[in-house]
Structure formats: C-alpha cells, structure tokens
Amino acid sequence: MTERPIALVTGGAQGIGYACGEAIAADGAQVVLADINEDGVVAAAETLSGGAVGLACDMGRPEQIAALFDRVENEIGPVSILVNNAGIAAPGDFLETSLEQFRKVIDVNLTGTFLALQRAAKTMVAKDIAGSIVNMSSVNAQVAIPSIAAYCASKGGVMQLTKATALALAPHNIRVNAVGPGSIDTEMMAGVNANPEAMKMVMSRTPLKRVGTPREIGDVVAFLASPKASYITGETIYVDGGRLGMNYTC
C-alpha cells in the first residue's frame, strides 16, 4: 500500500488522458492509467514518474470496470482521485446512425463514467476518504455538431451527472467536477488538423486562434483534483480558447 494519493485515469494511453496522468503524477500522486489499448497504456505508464501503473479496461463493459477497481484496490489501494476521461465519438450521418452505434458511445462516455464514479465514491465513503472526481465533458455539452449527435448527448449527460453527483456526495466531502475541452490537438482532431478549410472554420470560432494542447487540459484536471480547488464542486470548467463566449465570428 502507498500513502500517496492514488489517482485512476481512464483513457490514459494517449492524448488528454495521458496528459492528465502526467500532470497529476507531477503533483505527487500514485497514478494508475487505464485504457482499452493494453500495450499502449502499459507503455504510457512506464514514461510517468512515481511508479505509475497501466491496466487494460474497456469502459463500455461494466464487468471490466468492476474488475479494474477490484485490482487497483487490492494491489495498490483505494482511489482518492478519479479522472473519467475515456471517450469515443463515432461520427457519421445522423439519419444513418444505428441504435448500436448510439448505444456504444453512450455506454463508454456516460454509462462508463457513471459506473466508475459510483464505484470510486462507494469506496471513498466506506473509508472516509475526502476524494476528488473529475469527469471529461466537452464544449459539445453546450453546443452541437450534427455528425456526432451521440457524443453531444453523452457529454451533456456528463455535465448533468457531474452536478447531480456533486450534490449527492458533498455530505461525504467528495468533490465532483468536470472539464469541457474545446479543440485540442489529439488523435480525435487529426482529421481537422489535416484539412486547411476545416481548421479555418474552427479558428473562426476560437478567439485565441489556436488549438489547445492535451497538457493544458491535464493541468486544469490536476488543479481540480488538488486541495487548491477544495471549495469547487459541481462545476464544469470549459478550456476552449474562448469559444463558448462568442456571439459571432470575428
């Protein structure tokens, strides 16, 4: 067992999840990265400081989520920081989206977040841990893109789940917040980065005129997970270069 805070970050093999693990590890926590990509998450953990661990988990599979927490609690210790970052988008024509495709996005992005959040909170309550949970929402909880309707629905759900669980868990001194990224330089945005016209459109809606970096999201997550944010709960902080504040393109 370790006396350091134990932080579990889902979707941690690359991109924003990895950056969250990196930032939280730099603050001194024992980090566990979880991802469906087993080889990738093990390799990612090896690059982090503080003896980070990488474990395989499909966040769309309830039994794997339960097994993940069992293993972490038995082999490392109870989680006091949870970052629910794992997510998928599955873009496509709304009229052609199947129920199976819709459910897959909801299963990972919203149901998986709920299950991990609930499991972490149960242990925190049982062991009287003043924990911090950070969910990954999106600007698409507030605004929408027609080709990713399921993703937008899931992230809106994450925003409301964050508020509801913050109220439910406040009596136990457990804080629940969310971060809503805008356009971030990740694999999910690779297609936009490669298309000058698409990038021009994105920049027309981004006052800071650049995409964000994964570490810029990770640093906000690490702040929310830390005692520096001890009086913040139920909030979604949008890290979007000013996008949501715009009334018109400029």
C-alpha positions in Angstrom: 0.0 0.0 0.0 1.1 3.6 -0.6 0.5 6.7 1.5 0.4 8.9 -1.6 -3.0 9.8 -3.1 -3.9 7.1 -5.7 -5.3 8.6 -8.9 -7.0 6.5 -11.5 -7.2 8.0 -15.0 -9.3 6.2 -17.7 -8.5 6.5 -21.4 -4.9 7.2 -20.3 -2.8 5.6 -23.0 -2.5 8.8 -25.0 -3.8 12.4 -25.6 -5.7 14.1 -22.9 -5.9 11.1 -20.6 -2.1 10.7 -20.6 -1.6 14.4 -20.0 -3.9 14.2 -17.0 -1.9 11.4 -15.6 1.3 13.3 -16.3 0.1 16.4 -14.5 -1.3 14.5 -11.5 1.9 12.4 -11.2 3.9 15.7 -11.2 1.8 16.7 -8.1 3.0 13.6 -6.3 0.1 11.1 -6.7 0.5 7.4 -7.5 -1.1 7.2 -10.9 -2.9 4.3 -12.5 -3.7 4.7 -16.2 -6.5 2.5 -17.6 -7.2 2.1 -21.3 -8.7 -0.4 -23.8 -5.3 -0.4 -25.5 -3.3 -2.7 -23.1 0.1 -2.4 -24.8 -0.3 1.4 -25.2 -1.4 2.0 -21.6 1.4 -0.1 -20.1 4.0 1.8 -22.3 2.5 5.1 -21.4 2.6 4.4 -17.6 6.3 3.5 -17.9 7.1 7.0 -19.0 5.4 8.7 -16.0 7.2 9.5 -12.7 6.4 7.9 -9.4 5.9 4.3 -10.4 2.8 4.7 -12.5 0.9 1.5 -13.5 -1.0 0.8 -16.7 -4.0 -1.5 -16.8 -6.3 -2.7 -19.5 -10.1 -1.8 -19.3 -12.9 -1.4 -21.8 -15.0 1.4 -20.2 -18.0 0.2 -22.2 -18.0 -3.1 -20.3 -19.4 -2.9 -16.7 -17.7 -6.1 -15.6 -14.3 -4.8 -16.7 -14.9 -1.6 -14.8 -15.7 -3.6 -11.6 -12.6 -5.8 -12.2 -10.4 -2.7 -12.7 -11.4 -1.2 -9.3 -11.0 -4.6 -7.6 -7.5 -4.9 -8.9 -6.5 -1.3 -8.0 -7.9 -1.5 -4.5 -6.4 -5.0 -3.8 -3.0 -4.4 -5.3 -2.4 -0.6 -4.8 -5.0 0.9 -2.5 -8.3 2.9 -2.6 -8.7 5.6 -5.2 -8.9 9.1 -3.9 -8.7 10.8 -7.3 -10.7 9.6 -10.3 -10.4 11.1 -13.7 -13.2 9.8 -16.0 -11.6 10.6 -19.4 -12.3 7.6 -21.6 -14.5 8.5 -24.6 -15.3 7.8 -28.2 -17.1 9.9 -30.9 -18.2 7.6 -33.8 -19.0 10.4 -36.3 -21.5 9.9 -39.1 -24.7 11.0 -40.7 -27.4 11.3 -38.0 -30.1 9.7 -40.2 -27.8 6.7 -40.8 -26.7 6.2 -37.2 -27.8 2.9 -35.8 -29.1 2.2 -32.3 -26.0 0.0 -31.8 -23.7 2.9 -32.7 -25.6 5.3 -30.5 -25.5 2.9 -27.5 -21.8 2.2 -27.9 -21.0 5.9 -27.5 -23.4 6.3 -24.5 -22.0 3.1 -22.9 -18.4 4.4 -22.9 -18.9 8.1 -22.4 -21.8 8.3 -20.0 -22.6 4.9 -18.5 -18.9 4.0 -18.0 -18.4 7.4 -16.3 -21.4 6.7 -14.0 -20.2 3.2 -13.1 -16.6 4.3 -12.3 -17.8 7.4 -10.4 -20.2 5.3 -8.3 -17.7 2.6 -7.6 -15.0 5.1 -6.6 -17.4 7.0 -4.4 -18.6 3.9 -2.6 -15.1 3.1 -1.5 -14.4 6.8 -0.6 -17.5 6.9 1.6 -16.7 3.5 3.2 -13.1 4.5 4.0 -13.9 8.2 4.9 -11.7 9.5 2.0 -12.1 13.1 1.1 -11.9 12.4 -2.6 -12.0 14.3 -5.9 -13.6 13.1 -9.1 -13.1 14.9 -12.4 -15.2 13.9 -15.4 -14.3 14.8 -19.0 -17.2 16.7 -20.6 -16.8 18.9 -23.7 -17.9 22.2 -25.2 -20.3 19.9 -27.1 -22.3 19.6 -23.8 -23.4 23.2 -24.6 -23.1 23.5 -28.4 -23.5 20.7 -31.0 -22.1 19.2 -34.2 -24.7 17.3 -36.2 -22.3 14.5 -37.2 -21.7 13.5 -33.6 -25.1 13.6 -32.0 -24.4 10.6 -29.7 -21.2 12.3 -28.5 -23.0 15.5 -27.8 -25.8 13.7 -25.9 -23.2 11.8 -23.8 -21.3 14.9 -22.9 -24.4 16.8 -22.0 -25.2 13.9 -19.8 -21.8 14.0 -18.2 -22.3 17.7 -17.4 -25.6 16.9 -15.6 -24.2 13.8 -13.9 -21.4 15.9 -12.5 -23.9 18.4 -11.0 -26.1 15.7 -9.5 -23.4 13.6 -8.0 -21.6 16.6 -6.6 -24.8 17.3 -4.6 -25.1 13.6 -3.6 -21.5 13.3 -2.5 -20.9 16.7 -0.8 -22.0 15.5 2.6 -19.2 12.9 2.4 -16.6 15.6 1.5 -16.2 14.2 -2.0 -16.0 16.8 -4.8 -17.2 16.1 -8.4 -16.3 18.5 -11.2 -15.8 18.3 -15.0 -13.6 19.8 -17.6 -15.0 20.7 -21.1 -12.3 20.9 -23.7 -12.7 22.8 -26.9 -10.5 22.0 -29.9 -7.5 20.1 -28.6 -4.6 18.7 -30.6 -5.4 15.0 -30.1 -6.0 12.0 -32.4 -9.7 12.7 -32.4 -8.9 16.1 -34.1 -6.4 14.7 -36.6 -8.8 15.0 -39.5 -9.5 18.6 -38.8 -5.7 19.4 -38.4 -5.1 17.9 -41.9 -7.8 19.9 -43.6 -7.0 23.6 -44.0 -10.6 24.6 -44.7 -11.8 22.7 -41.6 -9.1 24.3 -39.5 -10.0 27.8 -40.8 -13.6 27.2 -39.7 -12.5 26.0 -36.2 -10.3 29.0 -35.8 -13.2 31.3 -36.8 -14.9 30.1 -33.6 -11.7 30.2 -31.4 -10.8 33.7 -30.1 -7.3 32.6 -29.0 -6.7 31.5 -32.7 -5.0 28.2 -31.9 -5.9 24.7 -30.8 -5.2 23.7 -27.2 -2.7 21.1 -26.0 -3.5 18.0 -24.0 -1.4 19.2 -21.2 -3.5 22.4 -21.0 -6.4 20.1 -20.2 -4.3 18.0 -17.9 -3.2 21.0 -15.8 -6.8 22.0 -15.2 -7.8 18.5 -14.2 -4.8 18.3 -11.8 -5.9 21.6 -10.3 -9.5 20.4 -9.8 -8.1 17.2 -8.2 -5.9 19.1 -5.8 -6.6 20.8 -2.5 -6.2 24.1 -4.3 -9.8 23.5 -5.6 -11.1 22.4 -2.2 -14.2 24.7 -2.4 -15.2 23.9 -6.0 -17.7 21.2 -6.7 -20.4 20.6 -9.3 -18.7 22.8 -11.9 -17.7 22.3 -15.5 -14.7 24.4 -16.5 -14.5 24.9 -20.2 -11.0 25.1 -21.6 -11.9 26.2 -25.1 -9.8 29.2 -26.1 -12.9 31.4 -25.6 -15.3 29.6 -27.9 -18.4 29.5 -25.8 -18.2 33.2 -25.1 -18.5 34.2 -28.8 -21.7 35.8 -30.1 -20.5 36.0 -33.7 -17.3 35.0 -35.6 -14.6 37.6 -35.8 
